[in-house]
């Protein structure tokens, strides 16, 4: 459904997208996972024909992003990272406006947006600028779907909204996927990666890995240990002084360290005997651990 081959984009001295290649199959929920500045927005803007790549090729639904841009714009839905609807128009006015842009009506395609629109319909006369973050999110999704697109692009749709709204939004994406829609979503949140069928980890414009969320942790090299003690800062300082550790970084309330063999756990305990309430245990790697390792090979 989406094919990307060696796409690159540069802004002055900044290489935003670096020879990116991946494919998204029909009906798949595909995630672009990476921090701010990783190149996610530039890549989505290229695929939605809002930005032209410097090199490489890409197709969406069989249409080339350069030569067939009109066809792509008529067949995809796009929800940008920033709320971009008309804030002085009401919910229903925004929805009717975007339907008209695509030569259709809300009534004609109501079945597509109904499960989402019903959640905000009681406030349909309220201006978009007066909506909460979660309601703005749902309205923007309705406007992206009102013309029945075959592919949906979502650029960091849950950034800045509360936890409940994030869950509700991903529930809506699951419903759309069950109806056969192809979805490409970008997010900086590692916990949302597990909600996708497949993910691409991206940093500094480069794809680091593409696989299922379940398979990514299996790519972790070495043995991962979670280390805790009373004085976490002093613990981190002492750990970083050990030259035989492959990696060492703070992770929540513990410090994650990578070693080469199981016996290194005992070696680590011996090196940290001066710390009170020391705890060292082997843990499975998470997607975030893999991402950190891929960033620092």
Steps between C-alpha positions, in 0.01 A plus 500: 500500500790734584844448345797717590840459333810697597318823585717792606420859595738777609430844645819699459760311705239283673433155353143443616445173309792273410449232235189362667342179368203301632163363393155502659255229398128548437299500823810537718542734797860614460683721750788743451659512844757762592570818700440857388725590208534140383352573155149361554312813392716558190444140392122519545486833316686343208256207491199733509651709214542814713878485471725380220793272573845579365550142383341158513151381409175433683154377408175503697228266382696449179519874428834678475536787748639732232316422179169385652472750784140597414382138521678453833343811650155370407554154649690559826408656832755713686496618860797731567674531833363847570125558517436666165122528476313832501474596865224755446276242330291250693552126497231441240610798288857369484378154408269623224774727364752218464240271347423768240870534414495137386171535312300291744267545797506398865172312451644299211797378704351512849547126555879547485517767770196402710681310782730799551260785425238371744746576783511871412157546338341642821741794461459543123408870533811578705786681328808286436722746686300439819541121497721298733809330360327163478196642321718691253676174430173320423375783282826505302474124449140534377608767250781273377252215446195682364589425135560126562876484439675171430813600694512706819811698604520621860791716616547471879121505559519442878770750592382736771176319591415321822546128559128420469472684168809319372342163577170600341682616189688171460175312552360699207802412286446133585141529381607662173761229445236229557304660216796452265653848501875537453646728767843658540541677834802673649559534874782576744339275762662159525200352680286565192736294284352179638159599362623485140527197270853601401723791586797686358742650752629828359769740625674792327318417178619137487298182542674295770276193490168381355317208660206403718490643854541148637807426286692824559614414858642172369757703306659625822870414518632393838344443842296782654519564875287733710705646786360690801635639827418772752729764347409483134728785384807354672405160359483635145838670543664180624344291225624733228849461640497127420669465158369148435131602494369518144245768588356676804208746518229613740163338437215600731590415859787270404810497281516269201839345427603269218756224563639225283439185705292381800805488729534877464199550730697360795802703392284811506375429852859464622594835345212674677529354850513844657142585397215439742191302393669403175285303260625348174271287286484386141200633308365462145575790266219735403451679170645812662812309610544379142453850368769637735738223397439560129569871549833420667641194318 
